[in-house]
Amino acid sequence: MWICTHVRPLLTMHITQLNRECLLHLFSFLDKDSRKNLARTCALLHDVFEDPALWPLLHFRSLTELKKDNFLLGPALRSLSICWHSSRVQVCSIEDWLKSAFQRSICSRHESLVNDFLLQVCDRCPNLASVTLSGCGHVTDDCLARLLRCCPRLRALRLENCARVTNRTLAAVAAHGRALQTLHVDFCRNVSAAGLLRLRAACPRLALRAEHSAAMLPDQAPRAPAAGPRKPPPR
């Protein structure tokens, strides 16, 4: 019986020998932390990490992720979502004047994170088409209005459990959301039925959803104590 004893040498290839298209495809399967760690290994992979084509989609599961440098904001970004499901969301949703000192200290650590991040998005991501914000209790009407002005291609804005969103955001949608096709304001207690009716009248083609929002109790600022009866002047 004849036995072949010749073994062909195993062909090997270093990752840096792949062309750029293959490297971008490889990076696309990795999460943000893994991409950053791989980019630290050499200048070529770091250059791939900074390619805007790698970053059309960004998803954040906590507010602390917004402070990392493991992602790139640029004109290629099309879809952004920040979905924070945490017990601290309940603290953020409490009216400011009802918070205890301890609750205010919790909020102070992340109160401006989402707003500051969205301001960067406004400056760097003009082609954004979809934004989802869930549990972002400190995001403001002013920030969302600026987002609508700076991202004229925005087609979908989905908000859930964002306590500071009010009818002012609805007015900004009517004024600046020319490309907007979908708006969700679910569990946003400071959006009123009257505001929703005005928006439906102004934008009849908009796919508007407001699950439970208008039925929830809105924030009510504390009332000043009623003045007691005046004492008659002394005679």
C-alpha positions in Angstrom: 0.0 0.0 0.0 1.4 3.4 -1.0 1.3 6.1 1.6 2.0 9.7 0.8 4.4 11.2 3.4 4.5 14.7 1.8 2.6 17.2 3.9 2.0 20.7 2.4 2.9 23.5 4.7 0.0 25.2 6.4 -0.7 28.6 4.9 -1.1 31.4 7.4 -2.1 35.0 7.0 -1.9 37.8 9.5 -5.0 39.9 10.1 -3.2 43.0 8.8 -2.8 41.3 5.4 -6.6 41.5 4.8 -7.8 44.3 2.6 -9.8 47.2 4.1 -13.2 45.9 3.0 -12.5 42.6 4.8 -11.3 44.4 8.0 -14.4 46.6 8.1 -16.5 43.5 7.7 -14.6 41.8 10.5 -15.0 44.8 12.8 -18.7 44.9 12.2 -19.2 41.7 14.1 -17.6 43.1 17.3 -19.1 45.2 20.1 -17.7 48.6 20.9 -15.3 47.4 23.5 -13.9 44.6 21.3 -13.5 47.0 18.5 -11.5 49.4 20.7 -9.3 46.7 22.1 -8.5 45.4 18.6 -7.8 48.9 17.4 -5.1 49.3 20.1 -3.0 46.5 18.7 -1.6 48.4 15.7 -1.9 51.7 13.7 -3.6 49.9 10.7 -6.4 48.5 12.8 -6.8 51.8 14.7 -7.3 53.5 11.3 -10.0 50.9 10.5 -11.6 51.6 13.8 -11.9 55.3 12.9 -13.4 54.7 9.5 -16.8 56.4 9.5 -18.3 53.6 7.5 -18.0 51.3 10.5 -20.4 53.5 12.6 -23.8 53.8 11.0 -25.5 52.3 14.1 -24.9 53.1 17.8 -26.8 51.4 20.7 -26.2 52.2 24.4 -27.6 50.2 27.2 -26.5 52.5 30.0 -25.6 56.1 30.5 -22.0 55.3 31.6 -21.4 54.0 28.1 -21.8 57.5 26.7 -18.6 58.5 28.5 -16.4 55.9 26.9 -14.2 56.5 23.9 -15.0 53.2 22.3 -17.1 54.6 19.4 -17.0 57.3 16.7 -19.6 60.0 16.0 -19.7 61.1 12.4 -21.8 61.8 9.4 -22.2 58.1 8.7 -24.4 57.6 11.8 -28.0 56.8 10.7 -29.5 55.1 13.8 -29.0 56.0 17.5 -30.6 54.4 20.6 -30.0 55.0 24.3 -32.2 52.5 26.3 -31.5 52.8 30.0 -33.4 50.2 32.0 -32.3 50.8 35.6 -33.9 51.4 39.0 -32.4 54.8 38.9 -34.7 55.8 36.1 -37.5 56.0 38.7 -35.4 58.5 40.7 -34.8 60.6 37.6 -38.5 60.7 36.9 -39.4 62.2 40.3 -40.2 65.9 40.1 -37.2 68.0 41.0 -38.9 69.8 43.9 -39.9 66.4 45.4 -36.5 64.8 45.4 -34.6 64.2 48.6 -31.0 65.3 49.0 -29.9 61.7 48.4 -32.0 61.4 45.2 -30.6 64.7 43.9 -27.0 63.5 44.5 -27.8 60.4 42.4 -29.1 62.5 39.5 -26.3 64.9 39.7 -23.9 62.2 38.5 -25.6 61.7 35.2 -28.1 64.6 34.8 -26.4 66.2 31.8 -25.0 63.1 30.2 -27.7 62.5 27.6 -28.2 66.2 26.8 -24.4 66.8 26.4 -24.1 63.7 24.2 -27.0 64.7 22.0 -25.5 68.1 21.5 -22.4 66.4 20.1 -24.7 64.3 17.8 -26.3 67.6 16.6 -22.8 68.9 15.6 -21.4 65.7 14.0 -24.3 63.6 12.7 -26.4 65.6 10.2 -27.6 62.4 8.4 -29.2 60.8 11.4 -32.4 59.1 10.4 -33.6 57.3 13.6 -33.3 58.1 17.3 -34.7 56.1 20.2 -34.5 57.3 23.8 -35.9 55.2 26.6 -35.5 55.9 30.3 -33.7 59.2 29.7 -35.4 61.1 32.4 -33.3 64.3 32.1 -33.4 64.9 28.3 -35.0 68.3 27.7 -37.3 69.8 25.1 -34.6 72.3 24.1 -32.2 69.5 23.3 -34.7 67.6 21.2 -35.7 70.8 19.4 -32.1 71.3 18.5 -31.8 67.7 17.4 -34.7 68.2 15.0 -33.2 71.4 13.6 -29.7 69.9 13.1 -30.8 66.6 11.7 -33.2 67.4 8.9 -33.2 63.8 7.6 -34.6 62.4 10.9 -37.5 60.1 10.0 -38.2 58.4 13.3 -38.1 59.7 16.9 -39.1 57.3 19.6 -39.3 58.5 23.2 -40.3 56.3 26.1 -40.4 57.3 29.8 -38.8 60.6 29.3 -40.3 62.7 32.1 -39.1 66.1 31.0 -40.5 65.9 27.5 -43.5 68.2 27.2 -45.8 69.7 24.5 -42.8 71.9 23.5 -41.2 68.9 21.9 -44.4 68.3 20.0 -44.4 71.9 18.8 -40.7 71.5 17.7 -41.7 68.4 15.7 -44.4 70.4 13.9 -42.0 73.3 13.2 -38.8 71.4 12.3 -39.5 67.7 11.7 -40.1 68.1 8.0 -38.8 64.6 7.2 -40.2 62.9 10.4 -42.6 60.0 9.6 -42.8 58.3 13.0 -43.1 59.8 16.5 -43.5 57.9 19.7 -44.0 59.6 23.1 -44.9 56.6 25.2 -45.2 57.0 29.0 -44.1 60.7 28.7 -46.4 62.1 31.4 -46.0 65.8 30.6 -47.3 65.4 27.1 -51.0 66.4 27.1 -54.0 65.3 25.0 -54.4 68.9 23.7 -50.8 68.9 22.6 -51.2 65.6 20.7 -54.4 66.9 19.0 -52.5 70.1 17.8 -49.7 68.0 16.4 -52.1 65.6 14.6 -53.8 68.6 13.0 -50.5 70.1 12.0 -48.9 66.9 10.8 -51.7 64.5 9.6 -49.4 62.1 7.9 -47.2 61.6 10.9 -47.4 58.1 12.5 -48.0 59.3 16.1 -48.1 57.0 19.1 -48.5 58.2 22.7 -49.1 55.1 24.8 -50.4 56.2 28.3 -48.8 59.6 28.0 -51.9 61.8 28.0 -53.6 59.6 30.7 -50.8 60.0 33.2 -50.6 62.7 35.9 -48.4 65.6 34.7 -45.9 67.3 37.0 -47.4 70.0 39.1 -45.2 72.7 40.6 -45.8 73.2 44.3 -48.3 75.9 45.1 -47.4 78.9 47.2 -49.1 78.7 50.6 -52.4 80.6 50.6 -52.3 83.9 52.3 -54.3 84.0 55.6 -56.9 86.6 56.4 -55.4 90.0 57.1 -55.5 91.3 60.5 -57.2 94.6 61.0 -54.8 97.5 61.6 -54.5 98.5 65.3 -56.6 101.4 66.3 
